[in-house]
Amino acid sequence: MSRVSLLPIRQDLRDFFSHCERLLGNARQPDHAPFSQDELQMICYYANEIAKLADSQRLAEPSNGKPTTLAPSCF
């Protein structure tokens, strides 16, 4: 997803996406240390909160007959 978007995306979301891409890229490196339990819990917490926020906004929109997914849970 690291290509420039032609869509108008807010700067805070672009920053968020950039940080996510960097974290994912670094985590895939063979010399990357595994996440600690605390780090995994924080990653999961924020991933779930973002997913719930996105789902709540999707649920507020007309579904056009498409199924709606709900936020996954961790731990």
mmCIF file of the N, C-alpha and C atoms, coordinates in Angstrom:
data_MODEL
# 
_entry.id   MODEL 
# 
loop_
_atom_site.group_PDB 
_atom_site.id 
_atom_site.type_symbol 
_atom_site.label_atom_id 
_atom_site.label_alt_id 
_atom_site.label_comp_id 
_atom_site.label_asym_id 
_atom_site.label_entity_id 
_atom_site.label_seq_id 
_atom_site.pdbx_PDB_ins_code 
_atom_site.Cartn_x 
_atom_site.Cartn_y 
_atom_site.Cartn_z 
_atom_site.occupancy 
_atom_site.B_iso_or_equiv 
_atom_site.pdbx_formal_charge 
_atom_site.auth_seq_id 
_atom_site.auth_comp_id 
_atom_site.auth_asym_id 
_atom_site.auth_atom_id 
_atom_site.pdbx_PDB_model_num 
ATOM 1   N N  . MET A 1 1  ? 0.812   -1.195  0.000  1.00 0.00 ? 1  MET A N  1 
ATOM 2   C CA . MET A 1 1  ? 0.000   0.000   0.000  1.00 0.00 ? 1  MET A CA 1 
ATOM 3   C C  . MET A 1 1  ? 0.851   1.252   0.000  1.00 0.00 ? 1  MET A C  1 
ATOM 4   N N  . SER A 1 2  ? 2.121   1.158   -0.156 1.00 0.00 ? 2  SER A N  1 
ATOM 5   C CA . SER A 1 2  ? 3.002   2.302   -0.032 1.00 0.00 ? 2  SER A CA 1 
ATOM 6   C C  . SER A 1 2  ? 3.068   3.159   -1.293 1.00 0.00 ? 2  SER A C  1 
ATOM 7   N N  . ARG A 1 3  ? 2.056   3.182   -2.080 1.00 0.00 ? 3  ARG A N  1 
ATOM 8   C CA . ARG A 1 3  ? 2.037   4.078   -3.233 1.00 0.00 ? 3  ARG A CA 1 
ATOM 9   C C  . ARG A 1 3  ? 1.237   5.328   -2.870 1.00 0.00 ? 3  ARG A C  1 
ATOM 10  N N  . VAL A 1 4  ? 1.439   6.377   -3.596 1.00 0.00 ? 4  VAL A N  1 
ATOM 11  C CA . VAL A 1 4  ? 0.764   7.635   -3.313 1.00 0.00 ? 4  VAL A CA 1 
ATOM 12  C C  . VAL A 1 4  ? -0.700  7.510   -3.723 1.00 0.00 ? 4  VAL A C  1 
ATOM 13  N N  . SER A 1 5  ? -1.575  7.928   -2.816 1.00 0.00 ? 5  SER A N  1 
ATOM 14  C CA . SER A 1 5  ? -3.007  7.857   -3.086 1.00 0.00 ? 5  SER A CA 1 
ATOM 15  C C  . SER A 1 5  ? -3.467  9.125   -3.786 1.00 0.00 ? 5  SER A C  1 
ATOM 16  N N  . LEU A 1 6  ? -4.343  8.957   -4.749 1.00 0.00 ? 6  LEU A N  1 
ATOM 17  C CA . LEU A 1 6  ? -4.943  10.101  -5.412 1.00 0.00 ? 6  LEU A CA 1 
ATOM 18  C C  . LEU A 1 6  ? -6.211  10.550  -4.698 1.00 0.00 ? 6  LEU A C  1 
ATOM 19  N N  . LEU A 1 7  ? -6.625  9.781   -3.696 1.00 0.00 ? 7  LEU A N  1 
ATOM 20  C CA . LEU A 1 7  ? -7.804  10.128  -2.926 1.00 0.00 ? 7  LEU A CA 1 
ATOM 21  C C  . LEU A 1 7  ? -7.442  11.137  -1.838 1.00 0.00 ? 7  LEU A C  1 
ATOM 22  N N  . PRO A 1 8  ? -8.379  12.001  -1.485 1.00 0.00 ? 8  PRO A N  1 
ATOM 23  C CA . PRO A 1 8  ? -8.100  12.949  -0.400 1.00 0.00 ? 8  PRO A CA 1 
ATOM 24  C C  . PRO A 1 8  ? -8.158  12.222  0.952  1.00 0.00 ? 8  PRO A C  1 
ATOM 25  N N  . ILE A 1 9  ? -7.000  11.936  1.512  1.00 0.00 ? 9  ILE A N  1 
ATOM 26  C CA . ILE A 1 9  ? -6.925  11.234  2.790  1.00 0.00 ? 9  ILE A CA 1 
ATOM 27  C C  . ILE A 1 9  ? -6.307  12.178  3.805  1.00 0.00 ? 9  ILE A C  1 
ATOM 28  N N  . ARG A 1 10 ? -6.910  12.227  4.986  1.00 0.00 ? 10 ARG A N  1 
ATOM 29  C CA . ARG A 1 10 ? -6.425  13.117  6.040  1.00 0.00 ? 10 ARG A CA 1 
ATOM 30  C C  . ARG A 1 10 ? -4.980  12.798  6.412  1.00 0.00 ? 10 ARG A C  1 
ATOM 31  N N  . GLN A 1 11 ? -4.258  13.852  6.796  1.00 0.00 ? 11 GLN A N  1 
ATOM 32  C CA . GLN A 1 11 ? -2.845  13.700  7.136  1.00 0.00 ? 11 GLN A CA 1 
ATOM 33  C C  . GLN A 1 11 ? -2.655  12.723  8.301  1.00 0.00 ? 11 GLN A C  1 
ATOM 34  N N  . ASP A 1 12 ? -3.504  12.783  9.312  1.00 0.00 ? 12 ASP A N  1 
ATOM 35  C CA . ASP A 1 12 ? -3.327  11.868  10.443 1.00 0.00 ? 12 ASP A CA 1 
ATOM 36  C C  . ASP A 1 12 ? -3.515  10.416  10.027 1.00 0.00 ? 12 ASP A C  1 
ATOM 37  N N  . LEU A 1 13 ? -4.389  10.154  9.066  1.00 0.00 ? 13 LEU A N  1 
ATOM 38  C CA . LEU A 1 13 ? -4.553  8.790   8.559  1.00 0.00 ? 13 LEU A CA 1 
ATOM 39  C C  . LEU A 1 13 ? -3.371  8.379   7.691  1.00 0.00 ? 13 LEU A C  1 
ATOM 40  N N  . ARG A 1 14 ? -2.857  9.303   6.881  1.00 0.00 ? 14 ARG A N  1 
ATOM 41  C CA . ARG A 1 14 ? -1.660  8.987   6.089  1.00 0.00 ? 14 ARG A CA 1 
ATOM 42  C C  . ARG A 1 14 ? -0.495  8.642   7.016  1.00 0.00 ? 14 ARG A C  1 
ATOM 43  N N  . ASP A 1 15 ? -0.355  9.405   8.100  1.00 0.00 ? 15 ASP A N  1 
ATOM 44  C CA . ASP A 1 15 ? 0.703   9.114   9.078  1.00 0.00 ? 15 ASP A CA 1 
ATOM 45  C C  . ASP A 1 15 ? 0.489   7.746   9.714  1.00 0.00 ? 15 ASP A C  1 
ATOM 46  N N  . PHE A 1 16 ? -0.758  7.443   10.085 1.00 0.00 ? 16 PHE A N  1 
ATOM 47  C CA . PHE A 1 16 ? -1.095  6.155   10.680 1.00 0.00 ? 16 PHE A CA 1 
ATOM 48  C C  . PHE A 1 16 ? -0.736  5.015   9.723  1.00 0.00 ? 16 PHE A C  1 
ATOM 49  N N  . PHE A 1 17 ? -1.129  5.152   8.455  1.00 0.00 ? 17 PHE A N  1 
ATOM 50  C CA . PHE A 1 17 ? -0.847  4.111   7.466  1.00 0.00 ? 17 PHE A CA 1 
ATOM 51  C C  . PHE A 1 17 ? 0.659   3.936   7.272  1.00 0.00 ? 17 PHE A C  1 
ATOM 52  N N  . SER A 1 18 ? 1.362   5.055   7.240  1.00 0.00 ? 18 SER A N  1 
ATOM 53  C CA . SER A 1 18 ? 2.808   4.997   7.071  1.00 0.00 ? 18 SER A CA 1 
ATOM 54  C C  . SER A 1 18 ? 3.472   4.262   8.235  1.00 0.00 ? 18 SER A C  1 
ATOM 55  N N  . HIS A 1 19 ? 3.034   4.562   9.450  1.00 0.00 ? 19 HIS A N  1 
ATOM 56  C CA . HIS A 1 19 ? 3.587   3.875   10.621 1.00 0.00 ? 19 HIS A CA 1 
ATOM 57  C C  . HIS A 1 19 ? 3.254   2.385   10.597 1.00 0.00 ? 19 HIS A C  1 
ATOM 58  N N  . CYS A 1 20 ? 2.045   2.064   10.195 1.00 0.00 ? 20 CYS A N  1 
ATOM 59  C CA . CYS A 1 20 ? 1.655   0.647   10.089 1.00 0.00 ? 20 CYS A CA 1 
ATOM 60  C C  . CYS A 1 20 ? 2.519   -0.079  9.068  1.00 0.00 ? 20 CYS A C  1 
ATOM 61  N N  . GLU A 1 21 ? 2.724   0.545   7.912  1.00 0.00 ? 21 GLU A N  1 
ATOM 62  C CA . GLU A 1 21 ? 3.548   -0.073  6.871  1.00 0.00 ? 21 GLU A CA 1 
ATOM 63  C C  . GLU A 1 21 ? 4.980   -0.293  7.357  1.00 0.00 ? 21 GLU A C  1 
ATOM 64  N N  . ARG A 1 22 ? 5.525   0.705   8.057  1.00 0.00 ? 22 ARG A N  1 
ATOM 65  C CA . ARG A 1 22 ? 6.888   0.569   8.569  1.00 0.00 ? 22 ARG A CA 1 
ATOM 66  C C  . ARG A 1 22 ? 6.961   -0.543  9.615  1.00 0.00 ? 22 ARG A C  1 
ATOM 67  N N  . LEU A 1 23 ? 5.982   -0.608  10.516 1.00 0.00 ? 23 LEU A N  1 
ATOM 68  C CA . LEU A 1 23 ? 5.949   -1.658  11.528 1.00 0.00 ? 23 LEU A CA 1 
ATOM 69  C C  . LEU A 1 23 ? 5.838   -3.040  10.892 1.00 0.00 ? 23 LEU A C  1 
ATOM 70  N N  . LEU A 1 24 ? 4.955   -3.180  9.915  1.00 0.00 ? 24 LEU A N  1 
ATOM 71  C CA . LEU A 1 24 ? 4.795   -4.463  9.238  1.00 0.00 ? 24 LEU A CA 1 
ATOM 72  C C  . LEU A 1 24 ? 6.059   -4.855  8.482  1.00 0.00 ? 24 LEU A C  1 
ATOM 73  N N  . GLY A 1 25 ? 6.663   -3.896  7.800  1.00 0.00 ? 25 GLY A N  1 
ATOM 74  C CA . GLY A 1 25 ? 7.881   -4.181  7.056  1.00 0.00 ? 25 GLY A CA 1 
ATOM 75  C C  . GLY A 1 25 ? 9.016   -4.595  7.976  1.00 0.00 ? 25 GLY A C  1 
ATOM 76  N N  . ASN A 1 26 ? 9.182   -3.880  9.073  1.00 0.00 ? 26 ASN A N  1 
ATOM 77  C CA . ASN A 1 26 ? 10.242  -4.214  10.025 1.00 0.00 ? 26 ASN A CA 1 
ATOM 78  C C  . ASN A 1 26 ? 9.996   -5.560  10.691 1.00 0.00 ? 26 ASN A C  1 
ATOM 79  N N  . ALA A 1 27 ? 8.746   -5.858  11.010 1.00 0.00 ? 27 ALA A N  1 
ATOM 80  C CA . ALA A 1 27 ? 8.422   -7.105  11.702 1.00 0.00 ? 27 ALA A CA 1 
ATOM 81  C C  . ALA A 1 27 ? 8.691   -8.324  10.826 1.00 0.00 ? 27 ALA A C  1 
ATOM 82  N N  . ARG A 1 28 ? 8.722   -8.128  9.528  1.00 0.00 ? 28 ARG A N  1 
ATOM 83  C CA . ARG A 1 28 ? 8.965   -9.253  8.606  1.00 0.00 ? 28 ARG A CA 1 
ATOM 84  C C  . ARG A 1 28 ? 10.458  -9.516  8.381  1.00 0.00 ? 28 ARG A C  1 
ATOM 85  N N  . GLN A 1 29 ? 11.300  -8.652  8.894  1.00 0.00 ? 29 GLN A N  1 
ATOM 86  C CA . GLN A 1 29 ? 12.741  -8.834  8.730  1.00 0.00 ? 29 GLN A CA 1 
ATOM 87  C C  . GLN A 1 29 ? 13.219  -9.990  9.604  1.00 0.00 ? 29 GLN A C  1 
ATOM 88  N N  . PRO A 1 30 ? 14.142  -10.799 9.104  1.00 0.00 ? 30 PRO A N  1 
ATOM 89  C CA . PRO A 1 30 ? 14.584  -11.974 9.862  1.00 0.00 ? 30 PRO A CA 1 
ATOM 90  C C  . PRO A 1 30 ? 15.242  -11.630 11.201 1.00 0.00 ? 30 PRO A C  1 
ATOM 91  N N  . ASP A 1 31 ? 15.837  -10.446 11.316 1.00 0.00 ? 31 ASP A N  1 
ATOM 92  C CA . ASP A 1 31 ? 16.517  -10.087 12.559 1.00 0.00 ? 31 ASP A CA 1 
ATOM 93  C C  . ASP A 1 31 ? 15.633  -9.316  13.538 1.00 0.00 ? 31 ASP A C  1 
ATOM 94  N N  . HIS A 1 32 ? 14.337  -9.191  13.220 1.00 0.00 ? 32 HIS A N  1 
ATOM 95  C CA . HIS A 1 32 ? 13.413  -8.457  14.093 1.00 0.00 ? 32 HIS A CA 1 
ATOM 96  C C  . HIS A 1 32 ? 13.088  -9.290  15.325 1.00 0.00 ? 32 HIS A C  1 
ATOM 97  N N  . ALA A 1 33 ? 13.243  -8.685  16.497 1.00 0.00 ? 33 ALA A N  1 
ATOM 98  C CA . ALA A 1 33 ? 12.916  -9.386  17.749 1.00 0.00 ? 33 ALA A CA 1 
ATOM 99  C C  . ALA A 1 33 ? 11.406  -9.561  17.853 1.00 0.00 ? 33 ALA A C  1 
ATOM 100 N N  . PRO A 1 34 ? 10.946  -10.680 18.397 1.00 0.00 ? 34 PRO A N  1 
ATOM 101 C CA . PRO A 1 34 ? 9.501   -10.876 18.577 1.00 0.00 ? 34 PRO A CA 1 
ATOM 102 C C  . PRO A 1 34 ? 8.928   -9.810  19.519 1.00 0.00 ? 34 PRO A C  1 
ATOM 103 N N  . PHE A 1 35 ? 7.657   -9.519  19.336 1.00 0.00 ? 35 PHE A N  1 
ATOM 104 C CA . PHE A 1 35 ? 6.984   -8.571  20.217 1.00 0.00 ? 35 PHE A CA 1 
ATOM 105 C C  . PHE A 1 35 ? 6.837   -9.173  21.608 1.00 0.00 ? 35 PHE A C  1 
ATOM 106 N N  . SER A 1 36 ? 6.914   -8.325  22.621 1.00 0.00 ? 36 SER A N  1 
ATOM 107 C CA . SER A 1 36 ? 6.678   -8.776  23.993 1.00 0.00 ? 36 SER A CA 1 
ATOM 108 C C  . SER A 1 36 ? 5.171   -8.958  24.205 1.00 0.00 ? 36 SER A C  1 
ATOM 109 N N  . GLN A 1 37 ? 4.792   -9.589  25.302 1.00 0.00 ? 37 GLN A N  1 
ATOM 110 C CA . GLN A 1 37 ? 3.367   -9.761  25.610 1.00 0.00 ? 37 GLN A CA 1 
ATOM 111 C C  . GLN A 1 37 ? 2.685   -8.413  25.729 1.00 0.00 ? 37 GLN A C  1 
ATOM 112 N N  . ASP A 1 38 ? 3.340   -7.443  26.392 1.00 0.00 ? 38 ASP A N  1 
ATOM 113 C CA . ASP A 1 38 ? 2.762   -6.104  26.532 1.00 0.00 ? 38 ASP A CA 1 
ATOM 114 C C  . ASP A 1 38 ? 2.579   -5.441  25.172 1.00 0.00 ? 38 ASP A C  1 
ATOM 115 N N  . GLU A 1 39 ? 3.576   -5.574  24.310 1.00 0.00 ? 39 GLU A N  1 
ATOM 116 C CA . GLU A 1 39 ? 3.464   -4.997  22.970 1.00 0.00 ? 39 GLU A CA 1 
ATOM 117 C C  . GLU A 1 39 ? 2.335   -5.651  22.184 1.00 0.00 ? 39 GLU A C  1 
ATOM 118 N N  . LEU A 1 40 ? 2.212   -6.967  22.277 1.00 0.00 ? 40 LEU A N  1 
ATOM 119 C CA . LEU A 1 40 ? 1.138   -7.669  21.572 1.00 0.00 ? 40 LEU A CA 1 
ATOM 120 C C  . LEU A 1 40 ? -0.227  -7.223  22.072 1.00 0.00 ? 40 LEU A C  1 
ATOM 121 N N  . GLN A 1 41 ? -0.365  -7.034  23.363 1.00 0.00 ? 41 GLN A N  1 
ATOM 122 C CA . GLN A 1 41 ? -1.648  -6.576  23.909 1.00 0.00 ? 41 GLN A CA 1 
ATOM 123 C C  . GLN A 1 41 ? -1.983  -5.174  23.424 1.00 0.00 ? 41 GLN A C  1 
ATOM 124 N N  . MET A 1 42 ? -0.974  -4.302  23.363 1.00 0.00 ? 42 MET A N  1 
ATOM 125 C CA . MET A 1 42 ? -1.219  -2.938  22.888 1.00 0.00 ? 42 MET A CA 1 
ATOM 126 C C  . MET A 1 42 ? -1.557  -2.931  21.397 1.00 0.00 ? 42 MET A C  1 
ATOM 127 N N  . ILE A 1 43 ? -0.844  -3.730  20.609 1.00 0.00 ? 43 ILE A N  1 
ATOM 128 C CA . ILE A 1 43 ? -1.137  -3.840  19.176 1.00 0.00 ? 43 ILE A CA 1 
ATOM 129 C C  . ILE A 1 43 ? -2.568  -4.309  18.985 1.00 0.00 ? 43 ILE A C  1 
ATOM 130 N N  . CYS A 1 44 ? -2.939  -5.337  19.719 1.00 0.00 ? 44 CYS A N  1 
ATOM 131 C CA . CYS A 1 44 ? -4.279  -5.902  19.601 1.00 0.00 ? 44 CYS A CA 1 
ATOM 132 C C  . CYS A 1 44 ? -5.344  -4.894  20.034 1.00 0.00 ? 44 CYS A C  1 
ATOM 133 N N  . TYR A 1 45 ? -5.097  -4.201  21.127 1.00 0.00 ? 45 TYR A N  1 
ATOM 134 C CA . TYR A 1 45 ? -6.056  -3.213  21.618 1.00 0.00 ? 45 TYR A CA 1 
ATOM 135 C C  . TYR A 1 45 ? -6.329  -2.159  20.540 1.00 0.00 ? 45 TYR A C  1 
ATOM 136 N N  . TYR A 1 46 ? -5.271  -1.562  20.007 1.00 0.00 ? 46 TYR A N  1 
ATOM 137 C CA . TYR A 1 46 ? -5.463  -0.496  19.027 1.00 0.00 ? 46 TYR A CA 1 
ATOM 138 C C  . TYR A 1 46 ? -6.031  -1.022  17.707 1.00 0.00 ? 46 TYR A C  1 
ATOM 139 N N  . ALA A 1 47 ? -5.634  -2.206  17.298 1.00 0.00 ? 47 ALA A N  1 
ATOM 140 C CA . ALA A 1 47 ? -6.195  -2.795  16.080 1.00 0.00 ? 47 ALA A CA 1 
ATOM 141 C C  . ALA A 1 47 ? -7.700  -3.011  16.244 1.00 0.00 ? 47 ALA A C  1 
ATOM 142 N N  . ASN A 1 48 ? -8.107  -3.523  17.411 1.00 0.00 ? 48 ASN A N  1 
ATOM 143 C CA . ASN A 1 48 ? -9.533  -3.744  17.671 1.00 0.00 ? 48 ASN A CA 1 
ATOM 144 C C  . ASN A 1 48 ? -10.305 -2.435  17.743 1.00 0.00 ? 48 ASN A C  1 
ATOM 145 N N  . GLU A 1 49 ? -9.732  -1.422  18.388 1.00 0.00 ? 49 GLU A N  1 
ATOM 146 C CA . GLU A 1 49 ? -10.420 -0.131  18.493 1.00 0.00 ? 49 GLU A CA 1 
ATOM 147 C C  . GLU A 1 49 ? -10.600 0.514   17.118 1.00 0.00 ? 49 GLU A C  1 
ATOM 148 N N  . ILE A 1 50 ? -9.574  0.456   16.284 1.00 0.00 ? 50 ILE A N  1 
ATOM 149 C CA . ILE A 1 50 ? -9.686  1.000   14.924 1.00 0.00 ? 50 ILE A CA 1 
ATOM 150 C C  . ILE A 1 50 ? -10.726 0.215   14.131 1.00 0.00 ? 50 ILE A C  1 
ATOM 151 N N  . ALA A 1 51 ? -10.712 -1.117  14.261 1.00 0.00 ? 51 ALA A N  1 
ATOM 152 C CA . ALA A 1 51 ? -11.684 -1.954  13.542 1.00 0.00 ? 51 ALA A CA 1 
ATOM 153 C C  . ALA A 1 51 ? -13.109 -1.652  14.002 1.00 0.00 ? 51 ALA A C  1 
ATOM 154 N N  . LYS A 1 52 ? -13.296 -1.470  15.309 1.00 0.00 ? 52 LYS A N  1 
ATOM 155 C CA . LYS A 1 52 ? -14.640 -1.147  15.821 1.00 0.00 ? 52 LYS A CA 1 
ATOM 156 C C  . LYS A 1 52 ? -15.104 0.209   15.311 1.00 0.00 ? 52 LYS A C  1 
ATOM 157 N N  . LEU A 1 53 ? -14.194 1.171   15.284 1.00 0.00 ? 53 LEU A N  1 
ATOM 158 C CA . LEU A 1 53 ? -14.534 2.496   14.767 1.00 0.00 ? 53 LEU A CA 1 
ATOM 159 C C  . LEU A 1 53 ? -14.942 2.410   13.301 1.00 0.00 ? 53 LEU A C  1 
ATOM 160 N N  . ALA A 1 54 ? -14.153 1.692   12.512 1.00 0.00 ? 54 ALA A N  1 
ATOM 161 C CA . ALA A 1 54 ? -14.476 1.535   11.089 1.00 0.00 ? 54 ALA A CA 1 
ATOM 162 C C  . ALA A 1 54 ? -15.806 0.811   10.909 1.00 0.00 ? 54 ALA A C  1 
ATOM 163 N N  . ASP A 1 55 ? -16.023 -0.257  11.684 1.00 0.00 ? 55 ASP A N  1 
ATOM 164 C CA . ASP A 1 55 ? -17.283 -0.995  11.582 1.00 0.00 ? 55 ASP A CA 1 
ATOM 165 C C  . ASP A 1 55 ? -18.476 -0.127  11.968 1.00 0.00 ? 55 ASP A C  1 
ATOM 166 N N  . SER A 1 56 ? -18.347 0.670   13.010 1.00 0.00 ? 56 SER A N  1 
ATOM 167 C CA . SER A 1 56 ? -19.468 1.510   13.436 1.00 0.00 ? 56 SER A CA 1 
ATOM 168 C C  . SER A 1 56 ? -19.816 2.523   12.360 1.00 0.00 ? 56 SER A C  1 
ATOM 169 N N  . GLN A 1 57 ? -18.807 3.027   11.670 1.00 0.00 ? 57 GLN A N  1 
ATOM 170 C CA . GLN A 1 57 ? -19.090 3.976   10.599 1.00 0.00 ? 57 GLN A CA 1 
ATOM 171 C C  . GLN A 1 57 ? -19.655 3.281   9.371  1.00 0.00 ? 57 GLN A C  1 
ATOM 172 N N  . ARG A 1 58 ? -19.192 2.049   9.107  1.00 0.00 ? 58 ARG A N  1 
ATOM 173 C CA . ARG A 1 58 ? -19.765 1.286   7.987  1.00 0.00 ? 58 ARG A CA 1 
ATOM 174 C C  . ARG A 1 58 ? -21.214 0.923   8.275  1.00 0.00 ? 58 ARG A C  1 
ATOM 175 N N  . LEU A 1 59 ? -21.516 0.567   9.537  1.00 0.00 ? 59 LEU A N  1 
ATOM 176 C CA . LEU A 1 59 ? -22.883 0.201   9.897  1.00 0.00 ? 59 LEU A CA 1 
ATOM 177 C C  . LEU A 1 59 ? -23.825 1.391   9.777  1.00 0.00 ? 59 LEU A C  1 
ATOM 178 N N  . ALA A 1 60 ? -23.293 2.595   9.947  1.00 0.00 ? 60 ALA A N  1 
ATOM 179 C CA . ALA A 1 60 ? -24.117 3.799   9.842  1.00 0.00 ? 60 ALA A CA 1 
ATOM 180 C C  . ALA A 1 60 ? -24.453 4.127   8.392  1.00 0.00 ? 60 ALA A C  1 
ATOM 181 N N  . GLU A 1 61 ? -23.700 3.566   7.442  1.00 0.00 ? 61 GLU A N  1 
ATOM 182 C CA . GLU A 1 61 ? -23.938 3.800   6.018  1.00 0.00 ? 61 GLU A CA 1 
ATOM 183 C C  . GLU A 1 61 ? -24.897 2.751   5.473  1.00 0.00 ? 61 GLU A C  1 
ATOM 184 N N  . PRO A 1 62 ? -25.615 3.068   4.404  1.00 0.00 ? 62 PRO A N  1 
ATOM 185 C CA . PRO A 1 62 ? -26.443 2.042   3.763  1.00 0.00 ? 62 PRO A CA 1 
ATOM 186 C C  . PRO A 1 62 ? -25.563 0.892   3.280  1.00 0.00 ? 62 PRO A C  1 
ATOM 187 N N  . SER A 1 63 ? -25.997 -0.332  3.494  1.00 0.00 ? 63 SER A N  1 
ATOM 188 C CA . SER A 1 63 ? -25.158 -1.496  3.174  1.00 0.00 ? 63 SER A CA 1 
ATOM 189 C C  . SER A 1 63 ? -25.195 -1.905  1.711  1.00 0.00 ? 63 SER A C  1 
ATOM 190 N N  . ASN A 1 64 ? -26.172 -1.452  0.959  1.00 0.00 ? 64 ASN A N  1 
ATOM 191 C CA . ASN A 1 64 ? -26.298 -1.838  -0.456 1.00 0.00 ? 64 ASN A CA 1 
ATOM 192 C C  . ASN A 1 64 ? -26.344 -3.353  -0.627 1.00 0.00 ? 64 ASN A C  1 
ATOM 193 N N  . GLY A 1 65 ? -26.862 -4.045  0.365  1.00 0.00 ? 65 GLY A N  1 
ATOM 194 C CA . GLY A 1 65 ? -26.989 -5.492  0.280  1.00 0.00 ? 65 GLY A CA 1 
ATOM 195 C C  . GLY A 1 65 ? -25.716 -6.251  0.541  1.00 0.00 ? 65 GLY A C  1 
ATOM 196 N N  . LYS A 1 66 ? -24.616 -5.551  0.874  1.00 0.00 ? 66 LYS A N  1 
ATOM 197 C CA . LYS A 1 66 ? -23.348 -6.221  1.128  1.00 0.00 ? 66 LYS A CA 1 
ATOM 198 C C  . LYS A 1 66 ? -23.252 -6.597  2.600  1.00 0.00 ? 66 LYS A C  1 
ATOM 199 N N  . PRO A 1 67 ? -22.662 -7.758  2.906  1.00 0.00 ? 67 PRO A N  1 
ATOM 200 C CA . PRO A 1 67 ? -22.519 -8.141  4.310  1.00 0.00 ? 67 PRO A CA 1 
ATOM 201 C C  . PRO A 1 67 ? -21.549 -7.213  5.032  1.00 0.00 ? 67 PRO A C  1 
ATOM 202 N N  . THR A 1 68 ? -21.810 -6.973  6.309  1.00 0.00 ? 68 THR A N  1 
ATOM 203 C CA . THR A 1 68 ? -20.963 -6.128  7.124  1.00 0.00 ? 68 THR A CA 1 
ATOM 204 C C  . THR A 1 68 ? -20.116 -7.004  8.026  1.00 0.00 ? 68 THR A C  1 
ATOM 205 N N  . THR A 1 69 ? -18.826 -6.691  8.110  1.00 0.00 ? 69 THR A N  1 
ATOM 206 C CA . THR A 1 69 ? -17.956 -7.458  9.004  1.00 0.00 ? 69 THR A CA 1 
ATOM 207 C C  . THR A 1 69 ? -17.816 -6.714  10.316 1.00 0.00 ? 69 THR A C  1 
ATOM 208 N N  . LEU A 1 70 ? -17.627 -7.451  11.381 1.00 0.00 ? 70 LEU A N  1 
ATOM 209 C CA . LEU A 1 70 ? -17.415 -6.857  12.682 1.00 0.00 ? 70 LEU A CA 1 
ATOM 210 C C  . LEU A 1 70 ? -15.969 -7.013  13.081 1.00 0.00 ? 70 LEU A C  1 
ATOM 211 N N  . ALA A 1 71 ? -15.546 -6.185  14.010 1.00 0.00 ? 71 ALA A N  1 
ATOM 212 C CA . ALA A 1 71 ? -14.147 -6.190  14.441 1.00 0.00 ? 71 ALA A CA 1 
ATOM 213 C C  . ALA A 1 71 ? -13.741 -7.537  15.014 1.00 0.00 ? 71 ALA A C  1 
ATOM 214 N N  . PRO A 1 72 ? -12.563 -8.029  14.616 1.00 0.00 ? 72 PRO A N  1 
ATOM 215 C CA . PRO A 1 72 ? -12.056 -9.262  15.214 1.00 0.00 ? 72 PRO A CA 1 
ATOM 216 C C  . PRO A 1 72 ? -11.573 -9.000  16.635 1.00 0.00 ? 72 PRO A C  1 
ATOM 217 N N  . SER A 1 73 ? -11.429 -10.022 17.412 1.00 0.00 ? 73 SER A N  1 
ATOM 218 C CA . SER A 1 73 ? -10.905 -9.812  18.753 1.00 0.00 ? 73 SER A CA 1 
ATOM 219 C C  . SER A 1 73 ? -9.618  -10.611 18.932 1.00 0.00 ? 73 SER A C  1 
ATOM 220 N N  . CYS A 1 74 ? -8.778  -10.125 19.802 1.00 0.00 ? 74 CYS A N  1 
ATOM 221 C CA . CYS A 1 74 ? -7.539  -10.804 20.151 1.00 0.00 ? 74 CYS A CA 1 
ATOM 222 C C  . CYS A 1 74 ? -7.612  -11.160 21.626 1.00 0.00 ? 74 CYS A C  1 
ATOM 223 N N  . PHE A 1 75 ? -6.832  -12.130 21.988 1.00 0.00 ? 75 PHE A N  1 
ATOM 224 C CA . PHE A 1 75 ? -6.698  -12.532 23.377 1.00 0.00 ? 75 PHE A CA 1 
ATOM 225 C C  . PHE A 1 75 ? -8.034  -12.782 24.024 1.00 0.00 ? 75 PHE A C  1 
# 
